[in-house]
Amino acid sequence: MKNHRKKAITLILSFIYSIFIIIGTSFLISDSFEFLFSRIFLSLALFIFLVFIIYFILNKLFDKLDSKKIKFFKFKRIKMSKLYDLFQKHTFLFSLIFMIICWMPYIIGFYPAILSPDPSFQIRQFFHIPNKYSDYSIMLDPNVTITNHHPVIHTLLLGFCVKIGTIINNVNLGLFLYSIIQILILSSTLSYTIKFLKDIKLKDNYLIFMLLVYSFLPIFPFYSMSSVKDVIFGSFVILYIISLYKLIKKDNILVSDMFKLFILFILIMLFRNNGFHTIILSLPLLLFIKKNYVYKLKTLVLVVFVLLFNFSYNDLILPYFKVTPSSVREMLSIPFQQTARYVKEHNNEVTEEEKSVIDKVLSYDTLSSRYDSDLADPVKNKFNKYATDEDLKNYFNVWLEELKKHPVTYIEATISNTYGYYYPLKLSWFIYFKFDDRIVSNGFDYHYNGLNILRGVLSVLGNVTPYLPPTCLLLNIGLNVWYLLFMFSYLFYKKKYRYLIYLSPCFVLFLVCIASPANSYFRYALPFVFALLLNAGIFIKEGVIDSSI
């Protein structure tokens, strides 16, 4: 019976992986189903072959995990050293110091901070300087340029640090103050994951491996110096995953636990606008794993708190301070991309009335030329902020009628904009490293130091490692989603249903990526990529080491 269960689960997973490969390959080559349909028999044969091969591999992997005979790297010399003794006695502090020391070349080379377009615009918002995000919305108060397009708390934190820099006449120092805060948050979180896995009795070899990955893979120090909201948010998501796991293990939720969770929930929701969805689509799952009514009641209190805080913050607090909410266009990447592709491919079928309706929302004349299958921003950037509810209603009526005529076009538009999140061979940008002079033009004396050679070497290293084995196996977005599906499937096979919950935040974030405006955009996937080794560690502990059903 157990063998039949394993075969059924691995077969389903084989189908999913094979579909990802077939569809992803077609879109990588032809940006559509054309490559697949034009070679339908070859594609079908390849699909069957892939299912067979992947099914065979998955069964072998499941058997290997069932045997519990998993060999990992051995660090004999490290274990004989005094450093290992320090690591054993002071795991968190040792990991933190070791990590920061290894990150020092990046911290020095990219002092004071790596600014990309988004944080540069956030600084403009803080200092009431005209910026595109304020232009995209109808402002509640023209004198308040901050919008909730980017999390207000992150804009205030970044802007306040720059403000300190202007007061002491050293903008670079102000920006570096922000970098220090972010470096400490990220490095402390990663160090805590190592300490946490040590506490749940994971082997030292795995913990040392984690420390080496966090310390020497360039992507971690690069993002520690990149002033984007996703880094701090990703750190809080990692802490949330650990909190979920702890709640799964407990039979009762203490008041002190609830207080800590309240703080963490607030931070998650404040530092990313989709933080609310991350929590509300995962936390309620705890209601189904315990029969203890007190546990259920306390979980329900936590859920109600999340709902109340989200309502209070977005509908009461921000409007009170005249902070303009994010434009509705941010939620409409999928339908807007579908309309743009439809217009590009079937323009001759669009009636004058339909053109007029679309034009009131998306500026019809340049719509087809603005269409980029990988990125929705060029389409969204022409969204008419003065479009009324009636205009949007009419637009969606047209959207629905066009869907009925060419549903494949709509499907292709969505896959083209998302397949990199589940197809490992779709590779794109990973790190920020270029100097962004947007705030310099506004009079801020922001500049890199003179270490051009160091920055050049580090930039090459940072740009190469995500594409080379074995590091690509850890950083590839599509593979990370495959890992999540594999861990989910194996835990399901072992009937470890309650432990599926700790993976749920990452699956929610994957869905957020699907709804996002950019294909295979690493910054959006950062939380679940950075959480990989933590997720894998818990998986090994509960699915393999403690694997009795």
C-alpha positions as CSV (number, residue, x, y, z in Angstrom):
1,M,0.0,0.0,0.0
2,K,2.8,2.4,0.9
3,N,4.6,1.6,-2.3
4,H,1.4,2.3,-4.3
5,R,1.2,5.7,-2.5
6,K,4.7,6.5,-3.3
7,K,4.3,5.6,-7.0
8,A,1.1,7.7,-7.3
9,I,2.7,10.8,-5.7
10,T,6.0,10.6,-7.7
11,L,4.0,10.1,-10.9
12,I,1.9,13.2,-10.2
13,L,5.1,15.2,-9.4
14,S,6.7,13.8,-12.6
15,F,3.8,15.1,-14.6
16,I,4.1,18.5,-13.1
17,Y,7.9,18.8,-13.6
18,S,7.5,17.5,-17.2
19,I,4.8,20.1,-18.0
20,F,7.0,22.8,-16.6
21,I,9.9,21.7,-18.9
22,I,7.8,21.3,-22.1
23,I,5.9,24.5,-21.7
24,G,8.9,26.5,-20.5
25,T,11.1,25.3,-23.4
26,S,8.4,26.3,-25.9
27,F,8.1,29.8,-24.4
28,L,11.9,30.2,-24.1
29,I,12.2,29.4,-27.8
30,S,9.1,30.9,-29.4
31,D,7.5,33.0,-26.6
32,S,4.3,31.0,-27.2
33,F,2.9,27.5,-27.7
34,E,4.1,27.6,-31.3
35,F,7.2,25.5,-30.8
36,L,5.3,22.9,-28.9
37,F,2.3,22.7,-31.3
38,S,4.3,22.8,-34.5
39,R,6.1,19.7,-33.3
40,I,3.2,18.1,-31.5
41,F,4.3,14.5,-31.9
42,L,7.9,15.2,-30.9
43,S,6.7,17.2,-27.9
44,L,4.4,14.4,-26.9
45,A,7.2,11.9,-27.2
46,L,9.5,14.1,-25.2
47,F,6.9,14.6,-22.5
48,I,6.4,10.9,-22.1
49,F,10.2,10.4,-22.0
50,L,10.5,13.1,-19.3
51,V,7.8,11.7,-17.2
52,F,9.4,8.3,-17.3
53,I,12.9,9.6,-16.5
54,I,11.8,12.0,-13.8
55,Y,9.5,9.3,-12.3
56,F,12.5,6.9,-12.1
57,I,14.7,9.6,-10.5
58,L,12.0,10.6,-7.9
59,N,11.4,7.1,-6.9
60,K,15.1,6.6,-6.3
61,L,15.2,9.8,-4.3
62,F,12.2,8.8,-2.2
63,D,13.8,5.4,-1.6
64,K,17.1,7.0,-0.6
65,L,15.2,9.3,1.9
66,D,13.2,6.3,3.2
67,S,16.5,4.5,3.9
68,K,17.7,7.5,6.0
69,K,21.2,6.8,4.6
70,I,21.9,10.4,3.5
71,K,25.6,11.3,3.3
72,F,26.6,14.9,3.6
73,F,29.8,16.8,3.3
74,K,32.3,16.0,6.0
75,F,34.4,18.8,7.5
76,K,36.9,16.8,9.5
77,R,39.6,19.5,9.6
78,I,37.1,22.1,10.7
79,K,35.9,19.9,13.5
80,M,39.4,19.5,14.8
81,S,39.9,23.3,15.0
82,K,39.4,25.8,17.8
83,L,37.0,27.6,15.5
84,Y,34.7,24.6,15.5
85,D,34.7,24.6,19.4
86,L,33.7,28.3,19.3
87,F,31.0,27.5,16.7
88,Q,29.7,24.7,19.0
89,K,29.6,26.9,22.1
90,H,28.4,30.2,20.6
91,T,26.7,29.2,17.4
92,F,24.7,32.4,16.8
93,L,27.4,34.9,17.7
94,F,30.1,32.9,15.9
95,S,28.0,32.7,12.7
96,L,27.1,36.4,12.9
97,I,30.7,37.6,13.3
98,F,32.1,35.1,10.7
99,M,29.5,36.1,8.2
100,I,30.1,39.8,8.5
101,I,33.8,39.4,8.3
102,C,33.4,37.4,5.0
103,W,31.0,40.2,3.8
104,M,33.5,42.9,4.5
105,P,34.9,43.2,1.0
106,Y,31.4,43.9,-0.3
107,I,30.6,46.3,2.5
108,I,33.8,48.3,1.8
109,G,33.7,48.0,-1.9
110,F,30.0,49.2,-2.2
111,Y,30.1,51.7,0.6
112,P,27.7,53.4,1.4
113,A,24.9,51.4,-0.2
114,I,23.8,50.0,-3.6
115,L,20.9,52.2,-4.7
116,S,18.7,50.8,-7.5
117,P,15.8,52.8,-9.1
118,D,13.2,51.9,-6.5
119,P,15.0,53.1,-3.3
120,S,16.1,56.2,-5.2
121,F,12.5,57.0,-5.9
122,Q,11.7,56.3,-2.3
123,I,14.3,58.8,-1.1
124,R,12.7,61.3,-3.5
125,Q,9.3,60.7,-2.0
126,F,10.6,61.2,1.5
127,F,12.1,64.6,0.6
128,H,9.0,65.7,-1.3
129,I,10.7,65.6,-4.7
130,P,8.6,64.8,-7.8
131,N,8.8,61.2,-8.7
132,K,7.0,58.7,-11.0
133,Y,5.2,56.9,-8.2
134,S,3.6,60.0,-7.0
135,D,2.7,60.8,-10.6
136,Y,1.0,57.4,-11.1
137,S,-1.6,58.2,-8.5
138,I,-4.2,60.8,-7.6
139,M,-2.6,62.1,-4.4
140,L,-4.8,62.5,-1.3
141,D,-2.7,65.6,-0.5
142,P,-0.4,67.2,-3.1
143,N,1.9,68.2,-0.2
144,V,2.4,64.5,0.8
145,T,4.5,62.8,-1.9
146,I,4.8,59.5,-0.1
147,T,2.6,56.8,-1.4
148,N,2.1,53.2,-0.3
149,H,3.4,51.8,-3.6
150,H,6.5,51.1,-1.7
151,P,6.0,50.2,2.0
152,V,5.8,53.5,3.9
153,I,7.8,52.2,6.8
154,H,10.7,51.2,4.5
155,T,10.5,54.6,2.8
156,L,10.6,56.4,6.2
157,L,13.5,54.3,7.4
158,L,15.6,54.8,4.3
159,G,14.6,58.5,4.1
160,F,15.3,59.1,7.8
161,C,18.8,57.7,7.4
162,V,19.5,60.0,4.4
163,K,18.0,62.9,6.4
164,I,20.6,62.2,9.2
165,G,23.2,62.3,6.5
166,T,22.0,65.7,5.2
167,I,22.0,67.1,8.8
168,I,25.7,66.1,9.3
169,N,26.5,67.1,5.7
170,N,27.4,63.5,4.8
171,V,24.8,61.7,2.7
172,N,27.0,58.7,2.3
173,L,27.2,58.2,6.0
174,G,23.4,58.5,6.3
175,L,23.0,55.8,3.6
176,F,25.6,53.6,5.3
177,L,23.6,53.9,8.5
178,Y,20.7,52.2,6.6
179,S,23.1,49.6,5.3
180,I,24.3,48.8,8.8
181,I,20.7,48.3,9.9
182,Q,20.0,46.0,7.0
183,I,23.3,44.1,7.3
184,L,22.6,43.4,10.9
185,I,19.0,42.3,10.2
186,L,19.9,39.9,7.4
187,S,23.1,38.5,9.0
188,S,21.3,38.0,12.4
189,T,18.4,36.2,10.7
190,L,20.6,33.9,8.8
191,S,22.7,33.2,11.9
192,Y,19.6,32.5,13.8
193,T,18.5,29.9,11.3
194,I,21.7,28.0,11.9
195,K,21.3,28.3,15.7
196,F,17.6,27.2,15.4
197,L,18.5,24.1,13.3
198,K,21.2,23.2,15.8
199,D,18.6,23.4,18.6
200,I,16.4,20.9,16.8
201,K,19.4,18.5,16.5
202,L,20.4,18.8,12.9
203,K,23.9,17.5,12.1
204,D,26.9,19.9,12.4
205,N,27.9,19.1,8.8
206,Y,24.7,20.7,7.5
207,L,25.1,23.7,9.8
208,I,28.6,24.4,8.7
209,F,27.5,24.0,5.1
210,M,24.8,26.7,5.7
211,L,27.4,29.0,7.3
212,L,29.7,28.7,4.4
213,V,26.9,29.3,1.8
214,Y,25.7,32.4,3.7
215,S,29.2,33.7,4.1
216,F,30.8,33.1,0.7
217,L,28.0,33.2,-1.9
218,P,28.1,36.8,-3.2
219,I,24.3,37.1,-3.5
220,F,24.0,37.4,0.3
221,P,26.4,40.3,0.9
222,F,25.3,42.0,-2.3
223,Y,21.7,42.1,-1.1
224,S,22.9,43.1,2.4
225,M,24.1,46.3,0.7
226,S,21.2,46.7,-1.7
227,S,18.6,49.1,-0.2
228,V,15.5,47.3,-1.5
229,K,12.5,46.5,0.7
230,D,12.7,42.8,-0.1
231,V,15.8,42.1,2.1
232,I,14.3,43.1,5.4
233,F,10.9,41.6,4.4
234,G,12.7,38.3,3.4
235,S,14.4,38.2,6.8
236,F,11.1,38.5,8.6
237,V,9.6,35.8,6.4
238,I,12.4,33.4,7.4
239,L,11.5,34.2,11.1
240,Y,7.9,33.5,10.3
241,I,8.7,30.1,8.8
242,I,10.5,29.2,12.0
243,S,7.6,30.5,14.1
244,L,5.1,28.4,12.1
245,Y,7.3,25.3,12.7
246,K,7.4,26.0,16.4
247,L,3.6,26.5,16.5
248,I,3.2,23.1,14.7
249,K,5.3,21.4,17.4
250,K,3.5,23.0,20.3
251,D,0.4,21.8,22.0
252,N,-0.4,25.2,23.4
253,I,0.4,28.8,22.4
254,L,1.6,30.9,25.3
255,V,0.7,34.5,25.8
256,S,4.4,35.4,25.4
257,D,4.4,33.5,22.1
258,M,1.4,35.5,20.9
259,F,3.0,38.8,21.8
260,K,6.1,37.9,19.8
261,L,4.0,36.8,16.9
262,F,2.0,40.1,17.0
263,I,5.2,42.0,16.6
264,L,6.5,39.8,13.8
265,F,3.2,40.0,11.9
266,I,3.2,43.8,12.1
267,L,6.7,43.9,10.7
268,I,5.9,41.5,7.9
269,M,2.9,43.6,6.9
270,L,4.7,46.9,7.2
271,F,7.7,46.0,5.2
272,R,5.9,44.5,2.1
273,N,2.4,45.2,0.9
274,N,1.9,41.5,0.1
275,G,3.0,40.6,3.7
276,F,-0.7,40.4,4.7
277,H,-1.4,37.8,2.0
278,T,1.7,35.8,3.1
279,I,0.3,35.5,6.6
280,I,-3.5,35.3,6.0
281,L,-3.1,32.5,3.5
282,S,-0.8,30.4,5.8
283,L,-1.6,31.1,9.4
284,P,-5.2,29.9,9.4
285,L,-4.0,26.4,8.4
286,L,-2.9,25.9,12.0
287,L,-6.6,25.7,12.9
288,F,-6.8,22.3,11.2
289,I,-3.9,20.5,12.9
290,K,-4.9,20.4,16.5
291,K,-8.0,19.2,18.3
292,N,-7.2,21.4,21.3
293,Y,-9.9,24.1,21.4
294,V,-7.7,26.5,23.4
295,Y,-5.0,26.2,20.7
296,K,-7.6,26.8,18.0
297,L,-9.0,29.8,19.8
298,K,-5.6,31.4,20.2
299,T,-4.8,30.7,16.6
300,L,-8.1,32.4,15.7
301,V,-7.1,35.4,17.8
302,L,-3.9,35.7,15.9
303,V,-5.8,35.6,12.6
304,V,-8.3,38.2,13.8
305,F,-5.4,40.4,14.9
306,V,-3.8,40.2,11.4
307,L,-7.2,41.2,9.8
308,L,-7.7,44.1,12.2
309,F,-4.2,45.4,11.9
310,N,-4.4,45.3,8.1
311,F,-7.7,47.1,8.1
312,S,-6.6,49.7,10.6
313,Y,-3.3,50.4,8.9
314,N,-4.5,50.6,5.3
315,D,-8.0,52.1,5.8
316,L,-7.5,54.3,8.9
317,I,-3.8,55.1,9.7
318,L,-2.4,55.8,6.2
319,P,-5.4,57.9,5.1
320,Y,-5.2,59.9,8.3
321,F,-1.7,60.9,7.4
322,K,-2.8,61.6,3.8
323,V,-0.6,58.7,2.4
324,T,-1.9,57.8,-1.0
325,P,-2.6,54.1,-1.5
326,S,-0.9,52.1,-4.2
327,S,-2.5,52.5,-7.6
328,V,-5.0,49.8,-8.6
329,R,-2.8,49.2,-11.6
330,E,-0.4,47.2,-9.4
331,M,-3.0,44.5,-9.0
332,L,-3.8,44.2,-12.7
333,S,-0.5,43.1,-14.3
334,I,-2.1,39.8,-15.5
335,P,-5.2,41.2,-17.3
336,F,-3.2,44.2,-18.7
337,Q,-0.6,41.9,-20.2
338,Q,-3.4,39.8,-21.7
339,T,-5.0,42.8,-23.3
340,A,-1.7,44.1,-24.7
341,R,-0.9,40.8,-26.2
342,Y,-4.4,40.5,-27.7
343,V,-4.1,43.9,-29.3
344,K,-0.7,43.1,-30.7
345,E,-1.8,39.8,-32.2
346,H,-5.4,40.5,-33.1
347,N,-5.6,44.2,-33.6
348,N,-7.7,43.8,-36.8
349,E,-10.4,42.2,-34.7
350,V,-10.7,45.0,-32.1
351,T,-13.8,47.1,-32.8
352,E,-13.7,50.9,-32.5
353,E,-15.9,50.7,-29.4
354,E,-13.5,48.3,-27.8
355,K,-10.6,50.5,-28.7
356,S,-12.3,53.4,-27.0
357,V,-13.0,51.4,-23.9
358,I,-9.4,50.2,-23.6
359,D,-8.0,53.6,-24.4
360,K,-9.7,55.1,-21.4
361,V,-7.6,52.7,-19.2
362,L,-4.4,51.9,-21.1
363,S,-3.8,54.4,-23.9
364,Y,-4.6,52.2,-26.9
365,D,-2.5,53.8,-29.7
366,T,0.8,52.6,-28.3
367,L,-0.4,49.6,-26.5
368,S,0.9,46.9,-28.9
369,S,4.3,48.6,-29.2
370,R,4.6,48.8,-25.4
371,Y,4.0,45.1,-24.9
372,D,6.9,43.3,-23.4
373,S,6.1,39.6,-22.7
374,D,8.6,39.5,-19.7
375,L,7.6,42.8,-18.1
376,A,4.2,44.5,-17.5
377,D,5.6,47.9,-16.5
378,P,5.6,49.4,-20.0
379,V,1.9,48.6,-20.3
380,K,1.0,49.6,-16.8
381,N,3.0,52.8,-16.9
382,K,0.3,54.3,-19.3
383,F,-2.5,53.4,-17.0
384,N,-4.9,56.3,-16.8
385,K,-5.0,57.2,-13.1
386,Y,-8.2,59.2,-13.7
387,A,-10.0,56.1,-15.0
388,T,-13.3,55.7,-13.1
389,D,-14.9,52.6,-11.7
390,E,-17.2,52.7,-14.7
391,D,-14.2,52.8,-17.0
392,L,-12.7,49.8,-15.3
393,K,-16.0,47.9,-15.4
394,N,-16.3,48.5,-19.1
395,Y,-12.7,47.5,-19.6
396,F,-13.3,44.2,-17.9
397,N,-16.4,43.6,-20.0
398,V,-14.2,44.0,-23.1
399,W,-11.5,41.9,-21.5
400,L,-14.0,39.1,-21.0
401,E,-15.3,39.3,-24.5
402,E,-11.8,39.1,-26.0
403,L,-11.0,36.2,-23.7
404,K,-13.9,34.3,-25.2
405,K,-12.5,34.9,-28.7
406,H,-8.9,34.0,-28.2
407,P,-8.3,32.3,-24.8
408,V,-5.0,30.9,-25.9
409,T,-3.6,34.4,-26.4
410,Y,-4.5,35.2,-22.8
411,I,-2.9,32.0,-21.5
412,E,0.2,32.7,-23.5
413,A,0.4,36.2,-22.2
414,T,0.3,35.0,-18.6
415,I,2.8,32.1,-19.2
416,S,5.2,34.5,-21.0
417,N,5.2,36.8,-18.0
418,T,5.6,34.0,-15.4
419,Y,7.3,30.8,-16.6
420,G,10.7,31.7,-15.3
421,Y,9.4,31.1,-11.8
422,Y,8.9,27.4,-12.4
423,Y,11.2,26.7,-15.4
424,P,14.9,26.4,-14.4
425,L,16.4,27.3,-17.8
426,K,14.8,30.8,-17.8
427,L,17.7,32.9,-16.5
428,S,17.8,36.6,-16.0
429,W,19.1,39.3,-13.7
430,F,20.1,38.4,-10.1
431,I,21.9,41.3,-8.3
432,Y,22.2,45.0,-8.1
433,F,25.7,46.4,-8.4
434,K,25.6,49.5,-10.8
435,F,25.8,53.0,-9.5
436,D,22.4,54.8,-9.7
437,D,22.7,58.5,-9.9
438,R,19.1,59.5,-9.7
439,I,19.3,61.2,-6.3
440,V,22.6,62.8,-7.3
441,S,20.7,64.8,-9.9
442,N,18.6,66.1,-7.0
443,G,21.6,67.4,-5.1
444,F,22.4,64.5,-2.9
445,D,26.1,63.8,-2.6
446,Y,25.9,60.1,-3.0
447,H,28.9,58.4,-4.5
448,Y,30.9,55.2,-4.4
449,N,34.5,55.3,-3.1
450,G,37.5,54.9,-5.4
451,L,37.8,51.1,-5.2
452,N,36.8,50.5,-8.8
453,I,38.9,47.3,-9.2
454,L,37.5,45.7,-6.1
455,R,33.9,46.5,-7.2
456,G,34.7,45.2,-10.6
457,V,36.0,41.9,-9.3
458,L,33.1,41.5,-6.9
459,S,30.5,42.4,-9.6
460,V,31.9,39.7,-11.9
461,L,31.9,37.2,-9.1
462,G,28.3,38.1,-8.2
463,N,27.1,37.9,-11.7
464,V,28.7,34.6,-12.5
465,T,28.0,32.5,-9.4
466,P,24.2,32.2,-10.0
467,Y,24.8,30.5,-13.4
468,L,27.6,28.1,-12.5
469,P,27.3,24.7,-10.7
470,P,27.1,24.0,-7.9
471,T,26.0,27.5,-6.7
472,C,23.3,27.7,-9.4
473,L,21.5,24.8,-7.8
474,L,20.9,27.0,-4.7
475,L,20.0,30.2,-6.4
476,N,18.0,29.3,-9.5
477,I,14.4,30.5,-9.0
478,G,12.7,27.7,-11.0
479,L,14.7,25.0,-9.1
480,N,13.8,26.5,-5.8
481,V,10.1,26.1,-6.7
482,W,10.9,22.5,-7.7
483,Y,12.5,21.9,-4.3
484,L,9.4,23.2,-2.5
485,L,7.2,20.9,-4.6
486,F,9.5,18.0,-3.8
487,M,9.6,18.6,-0.1
488,F,5.8,19.1,-0.1
489,S,5.3,15.8,-2.0
490,Y,7.6,13.7,0.2
491,L,6.1,15.1,3.5
492,F,2.7,14.3,2.0
493,Y,3.8,10.8,1.1
494,K,5.1,10.3,4.7
495,K,1.7,11.6,6.0
496,K,3.4,14.4,7.8
497,Y,0.5,16.6,6.9
498,R,1.0,19.2,9.7
499,Y,4.5,20.0,8.5
500,L,3.2,21.0,5.1
501,I,2.2,24.2,6.8
502,Y,5.7,25.5,7.4
503,L,6.2,25.5,3.6
504,S,3.0,27.5,3.0
505,P,4.5,31.0,3.2
506,C,6.9,30.1,0.4
507,F,4.1,28.8,-1.8
508,V,2.1,32.0,-1.2
509,L,5.1,34.1,-2.2
510,F,5.4,32.0,-5.3
511,L,1.8,32.9,-6.2
512,V,2.7,36.5,-5.6
513,C,5.5,36.1,-8.1
514,I,3.0,34.8,-10.6
515,A,0.9,37.9,-10.1
516,S,3.9,40.2,-10.3
517,P,4.8,42.4,-13.3
518,A,8.2,40.8,-14.0
519,N,9.2,37.3,-15.1
520,S,11.9,35.5,-13.1
521,Y,12.8,38.6,-11.1
522,F,15.1,37.5,-8.3
523,R,14.2,40.2,-5.9
524,Y,10.6,39.0,-5.8
525,A,11.7,35.4,-5.2
526,L,14.3,36.4,-2.7
527,P,12.4,35.4,0.5
528,F,11.8,31.8,-0.5
529,V,15.3,31.4,-2.2
530,F,17.0,32.7,1.0
531,A,14.8,30.4,3.0
532,L,15.8,27.3,1.1
533,L,18.4,25.9,3.5
534,L,16.1,26.5,6.4
535,N,13.3,24.8,4.7
536,A,15.5,21.9,3.7
537,G,16.9,21.6,7.2
538,I,13.4,21.3,8.7
539,F,12.5,18.9,5.9
540,I,15.5,16.7,6.8
541,K,14.6,16.8,10.5
542,E,10.9,16.0,10.1
543,G,10.7,14.1,6.8
544,V,13.8,12.0,7.0
545,I,15.4,11.8,10.5
546,D,12.0,11.7,12.4
547,S,10.2,9.9,9.5
548,S,8.1,7.4,11.3
549,I,4.4,7.5,10.3
